[in-house]
Amino acid sequence: MNRHSVVPPSARATNALDAAHPGEMGTASLTADEYALFAEFATPRRVTAGERLFHRGDHGATMFVVAQGTVDLDFGDDLTAKSLGPGEFFGELALLIGDHARSAGAVMAEAGVLLVLQQAEFESLVERNPRMLAQFLRRTIMRVVLNEQSLIRRLRLRNEELQSALDHLHATTHQLNQTEELIRTDDLTGLYNRRGLTLHLQESRAIGMPASLGLLLVDCDRFKQVNDEHGHLAGDRVLQSVANILRSVAGPDDIPCRLGGDEFCLLITADQPEKVMRYADFIVSTTQGLLQVPQSPPHVCPVSVGACLIDPASDWNAWYAQADAALYRAKRLGGNRVEWQDGDPAHG
Ligand SMILES: Nc1nc2c(ncn2[C@@H]2O[C@H](COP(=O)(O)OP(=O)(O)OP(=O)(O)O)[C@@H](O)[C@H]2O)c(=O)[nH]1
């Protein structure tokens, strides 16, 4: 027993690889001879379970060897935590470098005895057995290097995991965007559906509505008859044709939409009734023109249009009521025509 009377550890066979096994923070065991040498010069310290020796980041200059008990090292973040038992050492970089920020926090998991080595004691130890100390330092350096490599490997792995999480997130975002697009779109015609229009209006209000808008409400005339006489598929094709006419007249900032059934609308940027009427006339005259070339089943049907200028500050219900009143008049007058909001004879 040495002058400090500590219990010797069960000596471990220690070589450089044993001291730093790849993939984990290297173990740090003294050989039996080293332990005996360290014990001769170190100061033993009794420690209780739960006692904190230092926090991560604390500056220190002492090294510890576990004589009895267990100490837990916590490297913080999600790095591996480690438990050290008798014969294992820690804090050696603080001793070798001096005033070194601890890379781990240390807490006693079990009560025991630690051998504490300060700079002066370490120097005495070097003088006593330089050869053994050189071997110890070689192992220590090797352990630091292997730990570093292990850390780099883990960081690379973490990087790859993060990259794959990011890719996954991109894919999910893309899917969500596609799903949102689908939710906004009418299956049959590819135009916005009513929900798409509502969302578009919400977004437009958030970023600022155009100063002036026109609305066309477009409804197929006697469309039920197409279904009844030629079947639902023929009816579908007619609806697609009407949608295509709206799409072809719409500018990049205009919103053609299928409100449901055989009812469509076209929201346009316009500050003059003439512009709104040009759009409306184009729609009605295009269907009329196509009907000049009769097909069976028909590829289009006549439409009625209610047209108006609307106040961007008021809501959709107000706009719809305005355009619907005009559309109602167009229907009552026999359809296949445009009616202006207030029945202005110039546009009637
Ligand atoms: N083919 C087809 N028919 C539809 C679709 N959605 C609604 N319909 C039909 O559209 C028809 C609309 O009938 P109505 O509202 O009476 O319209 P209409 O026959 O044009 O009558 P008016 O507007 O008064 O001229 C109904 O028969 C619905 O079943 C669809 O997606 N495809």
The ligand as a MOL file (V3000), in Angstrom:
LIG
                    3D

  0  0  0     0  0            999 V3000
M  V30 BEGIN CTAB
M  V30 COUNTS 32 34 0 0 0
M  V30 BEGIN ATOM
M  V30 1 N -72.4290 16.0360 -66.5410 0
M  V30 2 C -72.4460 16.6870 -65.4030 0
M  V30 3 N -73.5910 17.2150 -64.9250 0
M  V30 4 C -73.5830 17.9140 -63.7910 0
M  V30 5 C -72.4240 18.0780 -63.0340 0
M  V30 6 N -72.7230 18.7940 -61.9280 0
M  V30 7 C -74.0270 19.0920 -62.0000 0
M  V30 8 N -74.5510 18.5500 -63.1260 0
M  V30 9 C -75.9210 18.6170 -63.6120 0
M  V30 10 O -76.1410 19.9220 -64.0790 0
M  V30 11 C -77.5540 20.0830 -64.1420 0
M  V30 12 C -77.9270 21.5150 -63.7660 0
M  V30 13 O -79.2740 21.6150 -63.8900 0
M  V30 14 P -80.0070 22.9940 -63.7200 0
M  V30 15 O -79.5190 23.6770 -62.4810 0
M  V30 16 O -81.4870 22.7220 -63.8180 0
M  V30 17 O -79.4980 23.8430 -64.9130 0
M  V30 18 P -80.0140 23.9710 -66.3890 0
M  V30 19 O -80.5510 22.6890 -66.8950 0
M  V30 20 O -78.8650 24.5340 -67.1510 0
M  V30 21 O -81.1730 25.0070 -66.2350 0
M  V30 22 P -81.1150 26.5610 -66.5630 0
M  V30 23 O -79.8860 27.0900 -65.9260 0
M  V30 24 O -82.3430 27.1170 -65.9500 0
M  V30 25 O -81.0610 26.6910 -68.0420 0
M  V30 26 C -78.1860 19.0400 -63.1990 0
M  V30 27 O -78.8800 18.1130 -63.9920 0
M  V30 28 C -76.9870 18.3900 -62.5570 0
M  V30 29 O -77.1680 17.0110 -62.3320 0
M  V30 30 C -71.2260 17.4840 -63.5290 0
M  V30 31 O -70.1660 17.5850 -62.9480 0
M  V30 32 N -71.2880 16.8210 -64.7160 0
M  V30 END ATOM
M  V30 BEGIN BOND
M  V30 1 1 1 2
M  V30 2 2 2 3
M  V30 3 1 2 32
M  V30 4 1 3 4
M  V30 5 2 4 5
M  V30 6 1 4 8
M  V30 7 1 5 6
M  V30 8 1 5 30
M  V30 9 2 6 7
M  V30 10 1 7 8
M  V30 11 1 8 9
M  V30 12 1 9 10
M  V30 13 1 9 28
M  V30 14 1 10 11
M  V30 15 1 11 12
M  V30 16 1 11 26
M  V30 17 1 12 13
M  V30 18 1 13 14
M  V30 19 2 14 15
M  V30 20 1 14 16
M  V30 21 1 14 17
M  V30 22 1 17 18
M  V30 23 2 18 19
M  V30 24 1 18 20
M  V30 25 1 18 21
M  V30 26 1 21 22
M  V30 27 2 22 23
M  V30 28 1 22 24
M  V30 29 1 22 25
M  V30 30 1 26 27
M  V30 31 1 26 28
M  V30 32 1 28 29
M  V30 33 2 30 31
M  V30 34 1 30 32
M  V30 END BOND
M  V30 END CTAB
M  END
